[in-house]
Amino acid sequence: MGAVGVARIDRQKREFPRRELEILDVALELCSSADFESVTIEQIARGGDVGKGTVYKHFAGKDELLFRLR
């Protein structure tokens, strides 16, 4: 793998935890203004400016998100 490929992987590893925190922040904000059951993964993704698939890369679903928000 070339230097560009290694640099890309390093960047992704650094961004993964940051993105996860951003998703948690959005979920917390949405849940503070609405019942958690009514909040969708799509709304969380949209609020975090990521795709639904990205949310699922970080969390198995809403239950895991709720657990992590505690």
PDB file of N, H, CA, C and O in Angstrom:
ATOM      1  N   MET A   1       0.846  -1.169   0.000  1.00  0.00           N
ATOM      2  CA  MET A   1       0.000   0.000   0.000  1.00  0.00           C
ATOM      3  C   MET A   1       0.893   1.234   0.000  1.00  0.00           C
ATOM      4  O   MET A   1       1.880   1.296   0.733  1.00  0.00           O
ATOM      5  N   GLY A   2       0.548   2.191  -0.808  1.00  0.00           N
ATOM      6  H   GLY A   2      -0.254   2.141  -1.403  1.00  0.00           H
ATOM      7  CA  GLY A   2       1.354   3.396  -0.911  1.00  0.00           C
ATOM      8  C   GLY A   2       1.093   4.355   0.236  1.00  0.00           C
ATOM      9  O   GLY A   2       0.219   4.140   1.076  1.00  0.00           O
ATOM     10  N   ALA A   3       1.884   5.425   0.240  1.00  0.00           N
ATOM     11  H   ALA A   3       2.593   5.600  -0.442  1.00  0.00           H
ATOM     12  CA  ALA A   3       1.780   6.430   1.301  1.00  0.00           C
ATOM     13  C   ALA A   3       0.398   7.073   1.333  1.00  0.00           C
ATOM     14  O   ALA A   3      -0.113   7.392   2.407  1.00  0.00           O
ATOM     15  N   VAL A   4      -0.211   7.265   0.166  1.00  0.00           N
ATOM     16  H   VAL A   4       0.204   7.006  -0.706  1.00  0.00           H
ATOM     17  CA  VAL A   4      -1.539   7.884   0.110  1.00  0.00           C
ATOM     18  C   VAL A   4      -2.573   6.979   0.772  1.00  0.00           C
ATOM     19  O   VAL A   4      -3.439   7.449   1.509  1.00  0.00           O
ATOM     20  N   GLY A   5      -2.477   5.681   0.505  1.00  0.00           N
ATOM     21  H   GLY A   5      -1.773   5.299  -0.094  1.00  0.00           H
ATOM     22  CA  GLY A   5      -3.408   4.730   1.110  1.00  0.00           C
ATOM     23  C   GLY A   5      -3.259   4.666   2.618  1.00  0.00           C
ATOM     24  O   GLY A   5      -4.255   4.605   3.339  1.00  0.00           O
ATOM     25  N   VAL A   6      -2.028   4.679   3.101  1.00  0.00           N
ATOM     26  H   VAL A   6      -1.219   4.728   2.515  1.00  0.00           H
ATOM     27  CA  VAL A   6      -1.775   4.652   4.542  1.00  0.00           C
ATOM     28  C   VAL A   6      -2.296   5.928   5.192  1.00  0.00           C
ATOM     29  O   VAL A   6      -2.903   5.875   6.262  1.00  0.00           O
ATOM     30  N   ALA A   7      -2.068   7.064   4.560  1.00  0.00           N
ATOM     31  H   ALA A   7      -1.576   7.107   3.691  1.00  0.00           H
ATOM     32  CA  ALA A   7      -2.539   8.343   5.102  1.00  0.00           C
ATOM     33  C   ALA A   7      -4.063   8.363   5.179  1.00  0.00           C
ATOM     34  O   ALA A   7      -4.631   8.881   6.140  1.00  0.00           O
ATOM     35  N   ARG A   8      -4.724   7.800   4.171  1.00  0.00           N
ATOM     36  H   ARG A   8      -4.262   7.379   3.390  1.00  0.00           H
ATOM     37  CA  ARG A   8      -6.191   7.757   4.160  1.00  0.00           C
ATOM     38  C   ARG A   8      -6.713   6.899   5.306  1.00  0.00           C
ATOM     39  O   ARG A   8      -7.667   7.281   5.983  1.00  0.00           O
ATOM     40  N   ILE A   9      -6.104   5.762   5.522  1.00  0.00           N
ATOM     41  H   ILE A   9      -5.329   5.452   4.971  1.00  0.00           H
ATOM     42  CA  ILE A   9      -6.512   4.871   6.616  1.00  0.00           C
ATOM     43  C   ILE A   9      -6.283   5.551   7.965  1.00  0.00           C
ATOM     44  O   ILE A   9      -7.129   5.462   8.855  1.00  0.00           O
ATOM     45  N   ASP A  10      -5.149   6.226   8.122  1.00  0.00           N
ATOM     46  H   ASP A  10      -4.461   6.298   7.400  1.00  0.00           H
ATOM     47  CA  ASP A  10      -4.859   6.944   9.369  1.00  0.00           C
ATOM     48  C   ASP A  10      -5.916   8.020   9.630  1.00  0.00           C
ATOM     49  O   ASP A  10      -6.375   8.185  10.760  1.00  0.00           O
ATOM     50  N   ARG A  11      -6.295   8.742   8.590  1.00  0.00           N
ATOM     51  H   ARG A  11      -5.923   8.608   7.672  1.00  0.00           H
ATOM     52  CA  ARG A  11      -7.303   9.794   8.727  1.00  0.00           C
ATOM     53  C   ARG A  11      -8.646   9.183   9.139  1.00  0.00           C
ATOM     54  O   ARG A  11      -9.338   9.718  10.006  1.00  0.00           O
ATOM     55  N   GLN A  12      -9.003   8.076   8.522  1.00  0.00           N
ATOM     56  H   GLN A  12      -8.441   7.642   7.819  1.00  0.00           H
ATOM     57  CA  GLN A  12     -10.260   7.418   8.853  1.00  0.00           C
ATOM     58  C   GLN A  12     -10.269   6.957  10.301  1.00  0.00           C
ATOM     59  O   GLN A  12     -11.287   7.074  10.983  1.00  0.00           O
ATOM     60  N   LYS A  13      -9.148   6.435  10.775  1.00  0.00           N
ATOM     61  H   LYS A  13      -8.321   6.341  10.221  1.00  0.00           H
ATOM     62  CA  LYS A  13      -9.058   5.985  12.167  1.00  0.00           C
ATOM     63  C   LYS A  13      -9.204   7.153  13.135  1.00  0.00           C
ATOM     64  O   LYS A  13      -9.800   7.005  14.202  1.00  0.00           O
ATOM     65  N   ARG A  14      -8.667   8.304  12.772  1.00  0.00           N
ATOM     66  H   ARG A  14      -8.183   8.425  11.906  1.00  0.00           H
ATOM     67  CA  ARG A  14      -8.785   9.496  13.627  1.00  0.00           C
ATOM     68  C   ARG A  14     -10.209  10.044  13.609  1.00  0.00           C
ATOM     69  O   ARG A  14     -10.716  10.496  14.636  1.00  0.00           O
ATOM     70  N   GLU A  15     -10.847  10.004  12.453  1.00  0.00           N
ATOM     71  H   GLU A  15     -10.435   9.637  11.619  1.00  0.00           H
ATOM     72  CA  GLU A  15     -12.178  10.589  12.312  1.00  0.00           C
ATOM     73  C   GLU A  15     -13.284   9.718  12.892  1.00  0.00           C
ATOM     74  O   GLU A  15     -14.338  10.235  13.262  1.00  0.00           O
ATOM     75  N   PHE A  16     -13.070   8.410  12.979  1.00  0.00           N
ATOM     76  H   PHE A  16     -12.214   7.990  12.678  1.00  0.00           H
ATOM     77  CA  PHE A  16     -14.114   7.504  13.437  1.00  0.00           C
ATOM     78  C   PHE A  16     -14.639   7.889  14.825  1.00  0.00           C
ATOM     79  O   PHE A  16     -15.851   8.030  14.985  1.00  0.00           O
ATOM     80  N   PRO A  17     -13.773   8.064  15.836  1.00  0.00           N
ATOM     81  CA  PRO A  17     -14.285   8.445  17.164  1.00  0.00           C
ATOM     82  C   PRO A  17     -14.945   9.821  17.177  1.00  0.00           C
ATOM     83  O   PRO A  17     -15.927  10.029  17.890  1.00  0.00           O
ATOM     84  N   ARG A  18     -14.421  10.751  16.405  1.00  0.00           N
ATOM     85  H   ARG A  18     -13.623  10.582  15.826  1.00  0.00           H
ATOM     86  CA  ARG A  18     -15.003  12.097  16.336  1.00  0.00           C
ATOM     87  C   ARG A  18     -16.408  12.029  15.746  1.00  0.00           C
ATOM     88  O   ARG A  18     -17.334  12.660  16.256  1.00  0.00           O
ATOM     89  N   ARG A  19     -16.560  11.269  14.681  1.00  0.00           N
ATOM     90  H   ARG A  19     -15.808  10.756  14.267  1.00  0.00           H
ATOM     91  CA  ARG A  19     -17.860  11.144  14.037  1.00  0.00           C
ATOM     92  C   ARG A  19     -18.859  10.466  14.983  1.00  0.00           C
ATOM     93  O   ARG A  19     -20.031  10.838  15.036  1.00  0.00           O
ATOM     94  N   GLU A  20     -18.381   9.475  15.720  1.00  0.00           N
ATOM     95  H   GLU A  20     -17.429   9.172  15.677  1.00  0.00           H
ATOM     96  CA  GLU A  20     -19.249   8.784  16.672  1.00  0.00           C
ATOM     97  C   GLU A  20     -19.768   9.758  17.732  1.00  0.00           C
ATOM     98  O   GLU A  20     -20.949   9.724  18.079  1.00  0.00           O
ATOM     99  N   LEU A  21     -18.901  10.614  18.240  1.00  0.00           N
ATOM    100  H   LEU A  21     -17.942  10.642  17.957  1.00  0.00           H
ATOM    101  CA  LEU A  21     -19.328  11.612  19.220  1.00  0.00           C
ATOM    102  C   LEU A  21     -20.333  12.597  18.625  1.00  0.00           C
ATOM    103  O   LEU A  21     -21.277  13.012  19.297  1.00  0.00           O
ATOM    104  N   GLU A  22     -20.127  12.964  17.374  1.00  0.00           N
ATOM    105  H   GLU A  22     -19.360  12.628  16.828  1.00  0.00           H
ATOM    106  CA  GLU A  22     -21.071  13.868  16.712  1.00  0.00           C
ATOM    107  C   GLU A  22     -22.446  13.216  16.584  1.00  0.00           C
ATOM    108  O   GLU A  22     -23.469  13.869  16.788  1.00  0.00           O
ATOM    109  N   ILE A  23     -22.466  11.930  16.247  1.00  0.00           N
ATOM    110  H   ILE A  23     -21.635  11.400  16.081  1.00  0.00           H
ATOM    111  CA  ILE A  23     -23.735  11.211  16.137  1.00  0.00           C
ATOM    112  C   ILE A  23     -24.421  11.163  17.498  1.00  0.00           C
ATOM    113  O   ILE A  23     -25.630  11.374  17.589  1.00  0.00           O
ATOM    114  N   LEU A  24     -23.664  10.890  18.548  1.00  0.00           N
ATOM    115  H   LEU A  24     -22.681  10.718  18.473  1.00  0.00           H
ATOM    116  CA  LEU A  24     -24.228  10.867  19.898  1.00  0.00           C
ATOM    117  C   LEU A  24     -24.774  12.237  20.290  1.00  0.00           C
ATOM    118  O   LEU A  24     -25.835  12.329  20.908  1.00  0.00           O
ATOM    119  N   ASP A  25     -24.059  13.296  19.936  1.00  0.00           N
ATOM    120  H   ASP A  25     -23.197  13.221  19.434  1.00  0.00           H
ATOM    121  CA  ASP A  25     -24.520  14.656  20.241  1.00  0.00           C
ATOM    122  C   ASP A  25     -25.856  14.951  19.556  1.00  0.00           C
ATOM    123  O   ASP A  25     -26.762  15.519  20.166  1.00  0.00           O
ATOM    124  N   VAL A  26     -25.969  14.564  18.294  1.00  0.00           N
ATOM    125  H   VAL A  26     -25.233  14.102  17.798  1.00  0.00           H
ATOM    126  CA  VAL A  26     -27.210  14.786  17.551  1.00  0.00           C
ATOM    127  C   VAL A  26     -28.342  13.974  18.175  1.00  0.00           C
ATOM    128  O   VAL A  26     -29.448  14.484  18.356  1.00  0.00           O
ATOM    129  N   ALA A  27     -28.070  12.723  18.503  1.00  0.00           N
ATOM    130  H   ALA A  27     -27.172  12.309  18.356  1.00  0.00           H
ATOM    131  CA  ALA A  27     -29.098  11.876  19.115  1.00  0.00           C
ATOM    132  C   ALA A  27     -29.567  12.471  20.434  1.00  0.00           C
ATOM    133  O   ALA A  27     -30.765  12.486  20.717  1.00  0.00           O
ATOM    134  N   LEU A  28     -28.638  12.957  21.235  1.00  0.00           N
ATOM    135  H   LEU A  28     -27.665  12.944  21.004  1.00  0.00           H
ATOM    136  CA  LEU A  28     -28.994  13.570  22.516  1.00  0.00           C
ATOM    137  C   LEU A  28     -29.851  14.813  22.305  1.00  0.00           C
ATOM    138  O   LEU A  28     -30.842  15.020  23.005  1.00  0.00           O
ATOM    139  N   GLU A  29     -29.469  15.627  21.348  1.00  0.00           N
ATOM    140  H   GLU A  29     -28.664  15.459  20.779  1.00  0.00           H
ATOM    141  CA  GLU A  29     -30.232  16.846  21.061  1.00  0.00           C
ATOM    142  C   GLU A  29     -31.646  16.505  20.596  1.00  0.00           C
ATOM    143  O   GLU A  29     -32.615  17.117  21.046  1.00  0.00           O
ATOM    144  N   LEU A  30     -31.762  15.529  19.697  1.00  0.00           N
ATOM    145  H   LEU A  30     -30.975  15.032  19.332  1.00  0.00           H
ATOM    146  CA  LEU A  30     -33.080  15.151  19.197  1.00  0.00           C
ATOM    147  C   LEU A  30     -33.936  14.546  20.309  1.00  0.00           C
ATOM    148  O   LEU A  30     -35.139  14.797  20.378  1.00  0.00           O
ATOM    149  N   CYS A  31     -33.329  13.771  21.156  1.00  0.00           N
ATOM    150  H   CYS A  31     -32.352  13.567  21.100  1.00  0.00           H
ATOM    151  CA  CYS A  31     -34.076  13.103  22.226  1.00  0.00           C
ATOM    152  C   CYS A  31     -34.475  14.074  23.333  1.00  0.00           C
ATOM    153  O   CYS A  31     -35.417  13.814  24.082  1.00  0.00           O
ATOM    154  N   SER A  32     -33.771  15.172  23.434  1.00  0.00           N
ATOM    155  H   SER A  32     -33.006  15.383  22.825  1.00  0.00           H
ATOM    156  CA  SER A  32     -34.142  16.150  24.459  1.00  0.00           C
ATOM    157  C   SER A  32     -35.376  16.949  24.044  1.00  0.00           C
ATOM    158  O   SER A  32     -36.045  17.553  24.883  1.00  0.00           O
ATOM    159  N   SER A  33     -35.669  16.948  22.744  1.00  0.00           N
ATOM    160  H   SER A  33     -35.125  16.458  22.062  1.00  0.00           H
ATOM    161  CA  SER A  33     -36.840  17.691  22.271  1.00  0.00           C
ATOM    162  C   SER A  33     -37.975  16.774  21.825  1.00  0.00           C
ATOM    163  O   SER A  33     -39.064  17.252  21.507  1.00  0.00           O
ATOM    164  N   ALA A  34     -37.737  15.468  21.799  1.00  0.00           N
ATOM    165  H   ALA A  34     -36.853  15.080  22.058  1.00  0.00           H
ATOM    166  CA  ALA A  34     -38.774  14.511  21.390  1.00  0.00           C
ATOM    167  C   ALA A  34     -38.541  13.199  22.126  1.00  0.00           C
ATOM    168  O   ALA A  34     -37.453  12.936  22.638  1.00  0.00           O
ATOM    169  N   ASP A  35     -39.573  12.396  22.165  1.00  0.00           N
ATOM    170  H   ASP A  35     -40.457  12.609  21.749  1.00  0.00           H
ATOM    171  CA  ASP A  35     -39.463  11.064  22.760  1.00  0.00           C
ATOM    172  C   ASP A  35     -38.495  10.222  21.937  1.00  0.00           C
ATOM    173  O   ASP A  35     -38.557  10.221  20.707  1.00  0.00           O
ATOM    174  N   PHE A  36     -37.602   9.506  22.614  1.00  0.00           N
ATOM    175  H   PHE A  36     -37.552   9.507  23.613  1.00  0.00           H
ATOM    176  CA  PHE A  36     -36.592   8.703  21.920  1.00  0.00           C
ATOM    177  C   PHE A  36     -37.226   7.731  20.938  1.00  0.00           C
ATOM    178  O   PHE A  36     -36.678   7.487  19.862  1.00  0.00           O
ATOM    179  N   GLU A  37     -38.362   7.182  21.295  1.00  0.00           N
ATOM    180  H   GLU A  37     -38.807   7.379  22.168  1.00  0.00           H
ATOM    181  CA  GLU A  37     -39.030   6.212  20.422  1.00  0.00           C
ATOM    182  C   GLU A  37     -39.460   6.834  19.092  1.00  0.00           C
ATOM    183  O   GLU A  37     -39.531   6.143  18.075  1.00  0.00           O
ATOM    184  N   SER A  38     -39.743   8.118  19.098  1.00  0.00           N
ATOM    185  H   SER A  38     -39.685   8.680  19.924  1.00  0.00           H
ATOM    186  CA  SER A  38     -40.193   8.761  17.864  1.00  0.00           C
ATOM    187  C   SER A  38     -39.034   9.258  16.995  1.00  0.00           C
ATOM    188  O   SER A  38     -39.243   9.608  15.834  1.00  0.00           O
ATOM    189  N   VAL A  39     -37.839   9.292  17.535  1.00  0.00           N
ATOM    190  H   VAL A  39     -37.670   9.008  18.478  1.00  0.00           H
ATOM    191  CA  VAL A  39     -36.662   9.728  16.777  1.00  0.00           C
ATOM    192  C   VAL A  39     -36.192   8.566  15.908  1.00  0.00           C
ATOM    193  O   VAL A  39     -36.093   7.433  16.380  1.00  0.00           O
ATOM    194  N   THR A  40     -35.906   8.846  14.649  1.00  0.00           N
ATOM    195  H   THR A  40     -35.986   9.766  14.266  1.00  0.00           H
ATOM    196  CA  THR A  40     -35.468   7.795  13.729  1.00  0.00           C
ATOM    197  C   THR A  40     -33.964   7.887  13.465  1.00  0.00           C
ATOM    198  O   THR A  40     -33.343   8.933  13.650  1.00  0.00           O
ATOM    199  N   ILE A  41     -33.409   6.773  13.032  1.00  0.00           N
ATOM    200  H   ILE A  41     -33.914   5.923  12.882  1.00  0.00           H
ATOM    201  CA  ILE A  41     -32.001   6.753  12.629  1.00  0.00           C
ATOM    202  C   ILE A  41     -31.790   7.731  11.483  1.00  0.00           C
ATOM    203  O   ILE A  41     -30.751   8.387  11.407  1.00  0.00           O
ATOM    204  N   GLU A  42     -32.759   7.828  10.602  1.00  0.00           N
ATOM    205  H   GLU A  42     -33.603   7.295  10.664  1.00  0.00           H
ATOM    206  CA  GLU A  42     -32.653   8.770   9.483  1.00  0.00           C
ATOM    207  C   GLU A  42     -32.542  10.212   9.980  1.00  0.00           C
ATOM    208  O   GLU A  42     -31.754  10.988   9.439  1.00  0.00           O
ATOM    209  N   GLN A  43     -33.312  10.578  10.992  1.00  0.00           N
ATOM    210  H   GLN A  43     -33.952   9.948  11.431  1.00  0.00           H
ATOM    211  CA  GLN A  43     -33.228  11.929  11.550  1.00  0.00           C
ATOM    212  C   GLN A  43     -31.865  12.168  12.192  1.00  0.00           C
ATOM    213  O   GLN A  43     -31.283  13.244  12.054  1.00  0.00           O
ATOM    214  N   ILE A  44     -31.368  11.165  12.887  1.00  0.00           N
ATOM    215  H   ILE A  44     -31.840  10.291  12.999  1.00  0.00           H
ATOM    216  CA  ILE A  44     -30.057  11.288  13.526  1.00  0.00           C
ATOM    217  C   ILE A  44     -28.983  11.445  12.459  1.00  0.00           C
ATOM    218  O   ILE A  44     -28.096  12.290  12.585  1.00  0.00           O
ATOM    219  N   ALA A  45     -29.060  10.632  11.408  1.00  0.00           N
ATOM    220  H   ALA A  45     -29.780   9.946  11.306  1.00  0.00           H
ATOM    221  CA  ALA A  45     -28.081  10.715  10.321  1.00  0.00           C
ATOM    222  C   ALA A  45     -28.124  12.085   9.659  1.00  0.00           C
ATOM    223  O   ALA A  45     -27.087  12.704   9.420  1.00  0.00           O
ATOM    224  N   ARG A  46     -29.324  12.548   9.369  1.00  0.00           N
ATOM    225  H   ARG A  46     -30.167  12.046   9.564  1.00  0.00           H
ATOM    226  CA  ARG A  46     -29.478  13.852   8.719  1.00  0.00           C
ATOM    227  C   ARG A  46     -28.897  14.960   9.594  1.00  0.00           C
ATOM    228  O   ARG A  46     -28.210  15.856   9.103  1.00  0.00           O
ATOM    229  N   GLY A  47     -29.177  14.890  10.885  1.00  0.00           N
ATOM    230  H   GLY A  47     -29.734  14.162  11.285  1.00  0.00           H
ATOM    231  CA  GLY A  47     -28.667  15.900  11.814  1.00  0.00           C
ATOM    232  C   GLY A  47     -27.155  15.887  11.935  1.00  0.00           C
ATOM    233  O   GLY A  47     -26.535  16.919  12.194  1.00  0.00           O
ATOM    234  N   GLY A  48     -26.562  14.715  11.747  1.00  0.00           N
ATOM    235  H   GLY A  48     -27.065  13.877  11.537  1.00  0.00           H
ATOM    236  CA  GLY A  48     -25.111  14.599  11.811  1.00  0.00           C
ATOM    237  C   GLY A  48     -24.435  14.734  10.464  1.00  0.00           C
ATOM    238  O   GLY A  48     -23.216  14.613  10.350  1.00  0.00           O
ATOM    239  N   ASP A  49     -25.245  14.989   9.436  1.00  0.00           N
ATOM    240  H   ASP A  49     -26.235  15.087   9.528  1.00  0.00           H
ATOM    241  CA  ASP A  49     -24.742  15.146   8.067  1.00  0.00           C
ATOM    242  C   ASP A  49     -23.965  13.908   7.607  1.00  0.00           C
ATOM    243  O   ASP A  49     -22.911  14.005   6.979  1.00  0.00           O
ATOM    244  N   VAL A  50     -24.531  12.734   7.947  1.00  0.00           N
ATOM    245  H   VAL A  50     -25.387  12.655   8.458  1.00  0.00           H
ATOM    246  CA  VAL A  50     -23.955  11.462   7.513  1.00  0.00           C
ATOM    247  C   VAL A  50     -25.088  10.596   6.980  1.00  0.00           C
ATOM    248  O   VAL A  50     -26.262  10.922   7.153  1.00  0.00           O
ATOM    249  N   GLY A  51     -24.734   9.504   6.339  1.00  0.00           N
ATOM    250  H   GLY A  51     -23.780   9.239   6.199  1.00  0.00           H
ATOM    251  CA  GLY A  51     -25.732   8.563   5.864  1.00  0.00           C
ATOM    252  C   GLY A  51     -26.174   7.628   6.976  1.00  0.00           C
ATOM    253  O   GLY A  51     -25.493   7.483   7.991  1.00  0.00           O
ATOM    254  N   LYS A  52     -27.329   6.992   6.772  1.00  0.00           N
ATOM    255  H   LYS A  52     -27.883   7.110   5.948  1.00  0.00           H
ATOM    256  CA  LYS A  52     -27.818   6.034   7.760  1.00  0.00           C
ATOM    257  C   LYS A  52     -26.816   4.903   7.947  1.00  0.00           C
ATOM    258  O   LYS A  52     -26.635   4.412   9.061  1.00  0.00           O
ATOM    259  N   GLY A  53     -26.165   4.490   6.866  1.00  0.00           N
ATOM    260  H   GLY A  53     -26.312   4.889   5.961  1.00  0.00           H
ATOM    261  CA  GLY A  53     -25.171   3.425   6.956  1.00  0.00           C
ATOM    262  C   GLY A  53     -24.030   3.785   7.887  1.00  0.00           C
ATOM    263  O   GLY A  53     -23.492   2.921   8.579  1.00  0.00           O
ATOM    264  N   THR A  54     -23.661   5.050   7.909  1.00  0.00           N
ATOM    265  H   THR A  54     -24.098   5.752   7.347  1.00  0.00           H
ATOM    266  CA  THR A  54     -22.593   5.499   8.801  1.00  0.00           C
ATOM    267  C   THR A  54     -23.024   5.372  10.255  1.00  0.00           C
ATOM    268  O   THR A  54     -22.233   4.972  11.109  1.00  0.00           O
ATOM    269  N   VAL A  55     -24.266   5.710  10.534  1.00  0.00           N
ATOM    270  H   VAL A  55     -24.909   6.035   9.840  1.00  0.00           H
ATOM    271  CA  VAL A  55     -24.772   5.559  11.903  1.00  0.00           C
ATOM    272  C   VAL A  55     -24.687   4.089  12.305  1.00  0.00           C
ATOM    273  O   VAL A  55     -24.281   3.768  13.422  1.00  0.00           O
ATOM    274  N   TYR A  56     -25.074   3.193  11.384  1.00  0.00           N
ATOM    275  H   TYR A  56     -25.404   3.454  10.477  1.00  0.00           H
ATOM    276  CA  TYR A  56     -25.045   1.765  11.689  1.00  0.00           C
ATOM    277  C   TYR A  56     -23.626   1.193  11.756  1.00  0.00           C
ATOM    278  O   TYR A  56     -23.422   0.127  12.336  1.00  0.00           O
ATOM    279  N   LYS A  57     -22.651   1.880  11.175  1.00  0.00           N
ATOM    280  H   LYS A  57     -22.817   2.747  10.704  1.00  0.00           H
ATOM    281  CA  LYS A  57     -21.252   1.456  11.350  1.00  0.00           C
ATOM    282  C   LYS A  57     -20.804   1.684  12.787  1.00  0.00           C
ATOM    283  O   LYS A  57     -19.946   0.968  13.303  1.00  0.00           O
ATOM    284  N   HIS A  58     -21.391   2.687  13.423  1.00  0.00           N
ATOM    285  H   HIS A  58     -22.088   3.269  13.004  1.00  0.00           H
ATOM    286  CA  HIS A  58     -21.020   3.049  14.787  1.00  0.00           C
ATOM    287  C   HIS A  58     -21.898   2.384  15.841  1.00  0.00           C
ATOM    288  O   HIS A  58     -21.434   2.079  16.940  1.00  0.00           O
ATOM    289  N   PHE A  59     -23.160   2.161  15.508  1.00  0.00           N
ATOM    290  H   PHE A  59     -23.537   2.408  14.616  1.00  0.00           H
ATOM    291  CA  PHE A  59     -24.128   1.652  16.476  1.00  0.00           C
ATOM    292  C   PHE A  59     -25.023   0.617  15.814  1.00  0.00           C
ATOM    293  O   PHE A  59     -25.408   0.767  14.654  1.00  0.00           O
ATOM    294  N   ALA A  60     -25.351  -0.431  16.556  1.00  0.00           N
ATOM    295  H   ALA A  60     -25.039  -0.552  17.498  1.00  0.00           H
ATOM    296  CA  ALA A  60     -26.204  -1.493  16.021  1.00  0.00           C
ATOM    297  C   ALA A  60     -27.636  -1.006  15.795  1.00  0.00           C
ATOM    298  O   ALA A  60     -28.362  -1.564  14.972  1.00  0.00           O
ATOM    299  N   GLY A  61     -28.035   0.021  16.515  1.00  0.00           N
ATOM    300  H   GLY A  61     -27.445   0.475  17.184  1.00  0.00           H
ATOM    301  CA  GLY A  61     -29.390   0.551  16.373  1.00  0.00           C
ATOM    302  C   GLY A  61     -29.676   1.578  17.450  1.00  0.00           C
ATOM    303  O   GLY A  61     -28.783   2.002  18.183  1.00  0.00           O
ATOM    304  N   LYS A  62     -30.935   1.969  17.531  1.00  0.00           N
ATOM    305  H   LYS A  62     -31.660   1.625  16.935  1.00  0.00           H
ATOM    306  CA  LYS A  62     -31.326   3.006  18.489  1.00  0.00           C
ATOM    307  C   LYS A  62     -31.104   2.572  19.931  1.00  0.00           C
ATOM    308  O   LYS A  62     -30.755   3.394  20.779  1.00  0.00           O
ATOM    309  N   ASP A  63     -31.305   1.286  20.218  1.00  0.00           N
ATOM    310  H   ASP A  63     -31.589   0.618  19.530  1.00  0.00           H
ATOM    311  CA  ASP A  63     -31.108   0.822  21.590  1.00  0.00           C
ATOM    312  C   ASP A  63     -29.663   1.033  22.042  1.00  0.00           C
ATOM    313  O   ASP A  63     -29.414   1.453  23.172  1.00  0.00           O
ATOM    314  N   GLU A  64     -28.716   0.739  21.154  1.00  0.00           N
ATOM    315  H   GLU A  64     -28.918   0.398  20.236  1.00  0.00           H
ATOM    316  CA  GLU A  64     -27.309   0.963  21.514  1.00  0.00           C
ATOM    317  C   GLU A  64     -27.019   2.448  21.690  1.00  0.00           C
ATOM    318  O   GLU A  64     -26.284   2.841  22.596  1.00  0.00           O
ATOM    319  N   LEU A  65     -27.594   3.264  20.826  1.00  0.00           N
ATOM    320  H   LEU A  65     -28.191   2.944  20.090  1.00  0.00           H
ATOM    321  CA  LEU A  65     -27.436   4.713  20.975  1.00  0.00           C
ATOM    322  C   LEU A  65     -27.945   5.177  22.340  1.00  0.00           C
ATOM    323  O   LEU A  65     -27.275   5.944  23.031  1.00  0.00           O
ATOM    324  N   LEU A  66     -29.127   4.710  22.720  1.00  0.00           N
ATOM    325  H   LEU A  66     -29.672   4.086  22.159  1.00  0.00           H
ATOM    326  CA  LEU A  66     -29.701   5.097  24.003  1.00  0.00           C
ATOM    327  C   LEU A  66     -28.791   4.644  25.150  1.00  0.00           C
ATOM    328  O   LEU A  66     -28.555   5.396  26.096  1.00  0.00           O
ATOM    329  N   PHE A  67     -28.293   3.431  25.059  1.00  0.00           N
ATOM    330  H   PHE A  67     -28.485   2.820  24.290  1.00  0.00           H
ATOM    331  CA  PHE A  67     -27.390   2.925  26.088  1.00  0.00           C
ATOM    332  C   PHE A  67     -26.156   3.807  26.213  1.00  0.00           C
ATOM    333  O   PHE A  67     -25.723   4.123  27.320  1.00  0.00           O
ATOM    334  N   ARG A  68     -25.592   4.204  25.076  1.00  0.00           N
ATOM    335  H   ARG A  68     -25.945   3.948  24.176  1.00  0.00           H
ATOM    336  CA  ARG A  68     -24.376   5.030  25.082  1.00  0.00           C
ATOM    337  C   ARG A  68     -24.641   6.440  25.563  1.00  0.00           C
ATOM    338  O   ARG A  68     -23.716   7.107  26.026  1.00  0.00           O
ATOM    339  N   LEU A  69     -25.878   6.920  25.471  1.00  0.00           N
ATOM    340  H   LEU A  69     -26.629   6.378  25.095  1.00  0.00           H
ATOM    341  CA  LEU A  69     -26.215   8.261  25.934  1.00  0.00           C
ATOM    342  C   LEU A  69     -26.315   8.342  27.448  1.00  0.00           C
ATOM    343  O   LEU A  69     -26.270   9.436  28.011  1.00  0.00           O
ATOM    344  N   ARG A  70     -26.448   7.222  28.105  1.00  0.00           N
ATOM    345  H   ARG A  70     -26.485   6.334  27.648  1.00  0.00           H
ATOM    346  CA  ARG A  70     -26.594   7.220  29.571  1.00  0.00           C
ATOM    347  C   ARG A  70     -25.343   7.692  30.239  1.00  0.00           C
ATOM    348  O   ARG A  70     -25.284   7.755  31.467  1.00  0.00           O
TER     349      ARG A  70
END
